[in-house]
Amino acid sequence: MQENNVTSVNEFFLLGFQVSQNCRFFLFFLLLGIYCVLICGNLLIIALVSTSKNLNTPMYFFISQLSISDILLPTNIVPNTLCILLNNGGTITFIGCMTQFYFFCGTEIFECLLLTVMSYDRYVAICNPLHYVSIITSSFCVNLDILFWFLSFFIGFIDTLAASRLKFCGPNIIDHFFCDIVPLQDIACSDLFPLKLQLYLLSIPLLIVPNIIIVLSYGNIVRAILRIPSNISRQKAFSTCSSHLTVVSIFYLTLFSVYVLPTNEETSQVNKIMSLLYTVFTPLINPIIYSFRNKDIKKAIKETFEKYL
């Protein structure tokens, strides 16, 4: 593509979901309801962990940080998506698109790192319980959390800087409901090799290594649980990590389906639905899984209602 054919793009048009008006209205009210519920659910977990002495442990500290991420991610995407649904599409400025992509990258990277350390936390708790207090200390959790937030948004800045250098020519229409790297690459007319190489190299420490740690952690956890002679003790040990395993499975399966599997025009609508899963529905499911399947959180909720009602 010749340089004189490259145009300066000041804004993009997000197509959103190209469905009937009734379907768009249904999606609007569904997303609005889900967004309100997930905000309330995650705020409840943050408040409970901050105020309840029974939840003053490393595991619940990590859960509260996951709730913060689960608030930031949909807040970055859902309000604009609701406007797109009402108007059957919508424009977003180039700076607004890159800003949305930046916060999307930061929160997603943070969740990848956090889910990894949460897997390690469950591994130490089950496989090395006698040394858990000395290994997973409060200072260890806080320092690691600060490091993860810094790394996530620093790497997100690198990705956003690379995406902002893409050149666009022809239509500036993004067939998605938010600014993501895959649809941006689809409409770019510049050489994508440097960007793809950067993304592949960053995927090693951000996706491949965390997945290896998670698999190894749960492999050792399963072996340790199977060695427990009592069925009741085995069920108790498994219940302490089953919630986290469910969250990890949902998160990585949806990411894998969108960013690893090959895409074409026929799968673009499927990718939008899968993107909804990890940007909106997963942040809704996380507090439900951790609250309804967790006796400590249910106890803290009960005590809070008895105290203030």
N, C-alpha and C positions, 0 to 999 in steps of 0.2 A: 504493500500500500504506500503510495507516494505521500510525502510529507504535506503537500498542499491540499490533500484530500482530508487531512485530519482537522476536525473542528474542535473548538473549545466548548465544553459542555458545562453549563451553569446550573442545570437542574435535570432531574430524571423524572420519568412518569412511571409510577408503580401500578401495575395492572391489578394486583390483588387476586381475588377469586372471580374468574369470569363465569358466573352462574346467573340464574334467574334472580329477579328482584326479591321475590319472596324468600329464596334461599339465602340471599345476602342479608336480609333483615333477620332471618333466623340465626345466622352466624353472628350477626352484630349483638343480639341480645344474649346469645350463648356465651360469647367471649366476654361481654360486659359482666355477666353473672359470675363466670369463672374467675375473672380478674378480681372482682370484689371479694370473693370467697378466699382466693389464694393470698391476697394481701392480709385479710383478717386472720387466716390460719397461721401464716408465717409470723405475723406480728405477735400473735398469741404465744407461739413457741419462744420467740425472743424474750418476751416479757416474763414467761414462766422460768426460763433458764436464768434470767437476770435476777429474779426475786426469790426463787425457791432454793432453800439450802440443800434439799434432797437432790437437786439437779446440778449441784456445783461440782461436776466431774468433767474430765477431759472429753468424754464421749458427747455429753450434752453441750459442751462449749463448741465442739465441731458442728453439731446439729444446728446450733443457733447461727453459726457463720454460714452454713448452708442455707438457712432461711433468709439471711441478708441477701445472699446471691439470688435466691429465688424471688426476691422482691425486685431487685435491680433489673434482672433480665426481662421479665414481662413488662415492667414499667417503661423500659426503653423501646418496646415494640408495640404493645397492645394499643395505647392511645392513638397512635398514627394509623394502625390497622383498622380501628373502628371508624375513623374518618374515611379511609379508603373504601370500606364496605358500604358506607352511606352514599358515597359519591361515585361508586363503581370505578374506582381508580383515584389516584391523587398524585400531585407533584411533590417532589422533595428537592431542596437545593443540593448542590454538589457538596457543600460544607456540611449540611444536615445529614446527608447520606453517609459521608465519611465519619461523622460524629456517632451516628447510630451504629455503624459497623465497628467503631472503636470500642464502644461500651459493650456491644455484643461479644466481641473477641475477648475482652477483659473478663467478663463474667463467666463465659464458657471455659476459658483456660483455668480460672480460679476453681471452678467446680471440678474439673478434671483432677487438679492437684489435691483438692480437699478430699474428694472421694478416695483418692489413693492413700492419704495419711489416715483416713478413717478406717480403711481396710487393715492398715498396719496396726492401728489401735486395737481392733478386734483380735488380730493375730496375737499381739502381746498379752491381751487380757485372757485369752483362752489357752494359748500354748506356753506362755511364760508368766502365769499369774503372780508368782511370788516376787517377781522383779518389776511388776507393772507400775507400782507407785514410784519406783526409782527411775524408771525409763520414761514414762509418760508423765512428766511433771508439769506444773502450771506454767512455769517459765518456758519450757519446751513448746507447749501448745501456743502460747502467745507469740513467741518469737517466730515460730513456723508460720503462724497465721499472718503476721505482718509481712514476712518474706513472700508468702504466696500472693498476697494482694499486690505487693510491689512488682513481683515478677509478671503477674498476669497482665497488669495494665502497661507495663513496660514492653512486653512482647506484643501486646495488642497494639501499641503505638507503632512498633516496627511493621506489623502486618498492614496497619492502616496507611502508613507512609508508602509502602509498596503498592497498595491498591490505588492510592491517590495519584500515582505516577502513570497509571494506565492511560492510554490515549483512546478516545472514542470518536467514531465517525459514523455517519448515517443515523439511524433511529436511536434515541436515548430512552427507549422503553424497556423497563426491567420487568420481566415476567415473574414477579414475586410480590410478597406483601411487606418485605423489608429489605434493606440493603445488605446482601450477603455476598460472599466472595464468588460463589459459583455463577449466579446470574450476572454479576459484574464482568466476569471473564467472558461470558457468552456474548456481550455486546461490545467488548473491547476489540480494537483493530490493531493494537500494538503486539509486539512479541511477548507471549505469555511465559516463555521458558524461564526467565529470571524469577518471576513471581512464583511459578510452580516449584522451582528448585528450592526457593526459600521456604515455601510452605511444607515441602517434603522433609527438608532438613529440620525444621522446627517441630515436625510431628514426631520425631524420634524421642526427644526429651518430654514432650507434652502428651503424647498418646501411646506410643509403643512402650516406653519404659514404665509409665504408670500402669498400663494394662498387664505387663509382665509382673509387676509388684503385686497387683490385685489378684492375679491368677495364682501366684506362688503363695500369697497370704492365705487365700481361701483353700488352696490345696492342702496346706499344713493344718488349717483349721478343721477341715473335714477328716483328715487322718487322726487328729487329736480327739475329735468327738467320737469317732468310731471305736477308739480304744477305751472309752469310758464304759465300764461294765453295766452300770445302771441305766435303764431306759429313761427314767425320770430325769436323771442328771444329763443324759444326752439331749433330751428335749429342751431342757433349761439352757444348756450351752448353745444349742442351735438357735434358740429364740433370741439370744443376745446379738446375733449377727444376721439373722434372716431379713430383718427390715432393711438394713444397709445393703445386703446382697440384692434385694429386689430393686432398690433405687439405682444401684450401679448397673444392673442389667437393663433397665428401661432406658437409662441415660445413654449408655454406649451402643445399644442396639439401634436407637433412633439416629444417633450421630453416624453410625456405620452405614445405615441405609441411605443417608443423604449425601455424604461426602466420599464414600468409598465405592459404592456400587455405580456402574455406568448409568448415565442419564441421557435421555432424548426427549423429543417433544411429547411423546406419549406418557412419559413418566414425570413430566414437570408438575402436573396437578398432584400426583402422588407425593412428590417431594415437598410440595407446599403443605400437605396434610401432615407428613412426617416432621416438617419444621415446626408446625403448630404443636406437635406432641412434646418436643423438647424445649420449646420456648414458652409454652403456656400450660399445657396439661401436666408436664412433669413437675413444675413448681407447685401445682395444685395437689398432686398425688403425694409429694414428699411429706408435708405435714400430716396428711391423713395416715400414711403408713407409719410414721414415727409416733403419732399420738394414739391411734386406735389399737396398735399392736404393742404398745409400751405401757407397762403397769405404772412406772414411775411418773410419766407425764400425765396419765389419767388420774393418778393420785394427787399430783400437784394441781391439776385443774379442779378437782373436787375440793381440795383444801382452800383454793383461792375463792371459789364460789361460796363456801361456808364462811370464809372470813369477811367477805364484803357484802354478802346478801343476807 
